[in-house]
Amino acid sequence: MRIDLRSDTVTRPSAGMLDAMIAAHVGDDVYKEDPTVNALEEKIADLFGMDQALYFPTGSMTNQAAIKMHTQPGEQLIADKYAHVFNYEGGGVSFNSGVSCKLVDGHRGMITAEQVKENINPPDFYHSPLTSLVCLENTTNKGGGACYDFGEILEIKKVCDDHNLGLHLDGARLWNALLTTDESPKDYGRVFDTISICLSKGLGAPMGSVLVGKKKYMDKAMRVRKVLGGGMRQVGFMAAAGIYAIDNHWQKMHDDHTRAKELAAALAGHAKVKAVEPVETNILIFSLNDDVKETDFMAKLKANDIHISSMGQGKLRIVTHYDYTAAMHDKFLEFLS
């Protein structure tokens, strides 16, 4: 029994999702004639109370498109030092948009309104880049699936409004955050200018992310997607997987969160584990004792067909997902006992 907890991107379509994909009605999405893609975009725009939505092949592309739409070359965005847009998108911020990042030393990938305010460059000081955008991430990847306090997000929004800054959310795992907190998708739609929403992580679709936002930004989205090479044709087969995932997989993420917390409890009592970071959703980050070699620990896991990720700097990561079954969970807990 192979247990793959490297990421929640390793899932495969469920039987019901495959049926939905096969039955999808499709057309040419570049001409906006794919009825299933159009239905997905309308569904998510309505869910978040936003003006428009556009389907993209990847979450990195939705983030990069949003940054392109919000900024001009030579400007600067503010983000946490752990931000996905800085660490895991191949330098796309500078390559695609000619923009630099002012990185903030936040807490578990989350920054405060006061930190945002402190890091805005004076707009009349032409020696420094013009600050034009704030990027948040919820949940945070490198922060171990941590969820923002929504009150802090509201405070950050106020700072952005006071200083005429755009506000973008990398919501790759926003579905997880919404199950853990009391907020609704429309709460987020009221605050952010643009939101990147991933379908291929916790929801388990084979591919795809949706960029949703206000009309003043989304009117640019089709052109930017084209420039980035994101135009797709009969992609309704994939969009059907996204619709099915929202309707059938979203609420099942509660199981992922519960299992991650149970694994955290088991690791906290393990003789080889030094520390386990707090677990709120489906990501678990831990570190080994100083006298334990990471290579030996990982080799023993692999010998039992258990696969997790190394994040470097002594941190290991586990990500639960809907393909991680109860039987797999029992096996892993037994291994850790």
N, C-alpha and C positions, 0 to 999 in steps of 0.2 A: 504494500500500500504506500504509494508515493504521497508525501505531504509537502506541498509547495507553498510556503508562506513568505516568499521573497517579496511579493507585492500583490495587491488586489487587482492587478492587470493580467494575471495569469489565468483567469477564469475562462471557461468555454461556454458557448451558448447552451442554455437549458433546452429540453425538448420542446417546451411551449414557445420559447423564443425562436427556435428553428422553424416551427410551424408558422409563426407570424411572419418570419422573413420570406419563406417560400410563397406565402399567400399575398405578399405585398403588391400593390399596384404601383408601377414605376413610370418615370418619364425622364426627360433630360433636365437635370437640376440647374445646369448653367443657363438654360432658358427659363428657369423657375417653373418647369412643367412636370416636376415629379410630385404627384399628389401626396405621397407618404412623407416626403421631406417637408412639404408645405404644412402638413398636419402636425408633424413634430414641432416645427418652428412656432406654429400658432398655439400649440399646447403649452410650450414652455413660456412663451411671451405672456400668455394668459395666466399661467401659474404664478409668475413673478410680477404680474401687473405692469409689465414693461411694454414699450411701444412696438418694438420689433425684435426678432431673433433670426439668427443665421447659422446654419449647420456647417461645421468645419470638420476636416479629417482628424485633427488632434487638438489636445488642450494647449500644447505649446503654441500652436498657430493661433488659437483664439486669444491667448494672452498677448502674443506678438502683434496681432492685428489691432487689439485694443490700444496697446502702447503707441502704435503707429498713428491711430486715429486721434489720440489725445495730445500728441506732441509734435514738435518740429525739431529738425536736427540741431544739435548744440544745446538742447535743453536738458533738464535733469528730472528724474523721478526719485521719490523717497520710498524705501522699502526696508524691511527687516533684513539683517545680514544672512538669515536662513532662507530668504525668499526663493521660491522656485524660479521666478523670472530671471534671477541673477545666477543661481547656482546650477540649474539643470536645463537651460534652454540654449546651450551652445554659444553664448555670447550674443544672442539674437537682439538684445536691447540695443547694443552698439552697432551690430551688423545691419539690422533691418531699419532702424530708426535714427541712428546717429545720436543716441541719447546716452547719458551717463547715469549711474545709480549712486545716490547718497544712501549708504547702508547704515542702518540704525541698530544698535545693540539692545534689542528688545528681550522679552522673556518668552522662551520656548517658541520663537518665531512670531511673536505678537508685539506690536508697538503701541504706545499710548498717544493720546492727543497732544500731550505736552511735548513728547519727543518729536512728533511731526512739526509742531510749531517751532521748536528749537532748531530744526534742520532745514527750514525754508530759507533759501538765499534771498537777500534783499533785492527786490525787483529792479531797483535803480542803480544797483552796483554791477556795472557791466563787466567787471573782471571775473565774476563767477557765473556758472550756468544759470539760466532762468529756470526756477522750479515750476513745473507745470502739472505734475501728476503724483498721486499717492497710490501705491499698490499694496493691498492687503491680501493675506492668504488665510482661508478658513475652510477646513481645518488645516493646521500647519503640518507639512510633511516632515521636515527635519526637527520640528518641535514635538514630534511624537503624537500627532493627531489631536493636538490641543485646540480648544474652541474659544474664540473671542467672546468676551463679555459684550453683549450687544449695546449696553450703555456706553462702553468705551468707543464702539464704532460710531455711535451717534455724536459723541464728542469730537471724534476725528472728522466727521462730516461737517460739523460746525466750523472747525479750523479750515477745512478745504473751502467752504463757502466764503469765509471771511477773507481768504487770500486768493480766491478765484482759481483754485486747483481742481483738476479732475480727480475722481475717485473710482478706481477699478478694483474689482475683487477677483482674485484667482480662486474660484470656487470648485477646484478639482474634486474636493471631497466635501462640498457644501451639503450634499445629501446626508452625510453622516452627522454633520453639525446640527442640521435641522431636527434630526431624531433625538438629539441629546439635550437641546435647549428648548426654550418655550417660544422661539420665534417661528414665523411662517415665511414661505418664499416671498410673499408680498411685502413683508417687513424689509427684506433685503432690497426688493425692487424699488421701494420708496427712498432708500438711502444712496444706493450706488448709481453711478452714471452708466457703467458697463459691468457685466458679470460673465465670467467664463465658467461654464457648467459642463463637467465631464460625464460621459455616459459609460465609459469603458473601465472605470475603477470599481467602486463598490456596487454599482448597478449591474455590472457584468456584461454590458454590450460589447461586441467584438471591436468596435471602433467608434470614434466620433465625440465631438464636443460641440456645444452650442454657445454662441456669443449672443447675449441678450442685453438690451440697453435702450437708452433714450434716443429719440429720432434724430436729434442734432448730431449724434455720433454714428448711429447705425446707418444713416444715409451714405456714409463713406465705406461701409463694411464690404459690400459686394466688390467694389474696385480694389480694396486692399486685399481681400481674399484672392482675387485674380492675380494680383502682383506677386503674392506669396506662393502661387501655384496651387491654391486650394480649391479650384473649380472642379466639380465632380459631375458625373453623368447619371446613370441609372442607379443612384445610391440609395434609393428608397428601400432596398433590401436591408441596408444597414440602419436606416432611420426607423424601420419597423422594429428592429431589435431594441432601439432606444425607447420607443413608445411602450413596448412590452415590458421593458425593464422598470420604467417608472411606475407602471400600473401593478406589476407583480413582484418586483424584487426589492423595492425601496424599503418597505416595512420590515423585510426579513433581515435588514442590517442590524436590527436589535440583537440577533443571535451572534453576529460578528463581534459586536461590542462586548457582549457577555463573555464570550470565549476568550477575547483578548484580556479581559480583566482576570479571568480564572488562570490563564497562563502567567499573567503578571504575579499573581499570588503564589503560584508554584515556583516561579523563578526567584521570588524574593526570599524563599526559604531554602534555595539551592546552595550547596556548599561552595560551588565554584563562581557564584554570582556576587559581585560587589554592590551593585545598585540597579534598581529598576525605576525608570522615570514614571511619573503618574500617567495613568491610562484613562482617557475619556471616551475614545471611540474605538477604532479598529487597528490602530498602530501602537506597537509596544517597542520601546527602545530600552536596552539594558547594557551593562558593562560587566566584564569579568574581573575576578580578583587579579591583583598584580602578578601573582605567581602562576597564573593559568595562561597557557599559550592559546591565543585565538585559533591558530591553525589546528591545534589538537582538538579543541572543542568543536570546531566546524567539521573536522574529519569524522568525529564520532557521530555527529548528527547525520552526516551524509551516509555513513555506514548503516544507519537505521532508516535511510531514505527520507530524511527530514531536511528540508532546505530553507534556509533563512538568508538574510543579507548582512554583509558587513558595510557599515557606513564610514569606516575609517576612524582614526583617533580613538580607537578602543570601544567604539559603539557598535552594537549589533541590533538588527531590526527584524521584527516579526509583524506581518500584516495579515489579518484574518479576512476572509471573504466567503461568498456563498458556496464555493466549491470545496471549502474546508468543512467536512462533514462531522457529525457527532462521533462517528467511529474513529475518524482521524484525530479528533480532539482527545478522545479517551486514550488513544495510543500515545499521543504526545505527552499527556499528563502522566501516564505511566512511566514513560522514558525519564521524565523530570523528577519522579518521586525517589 
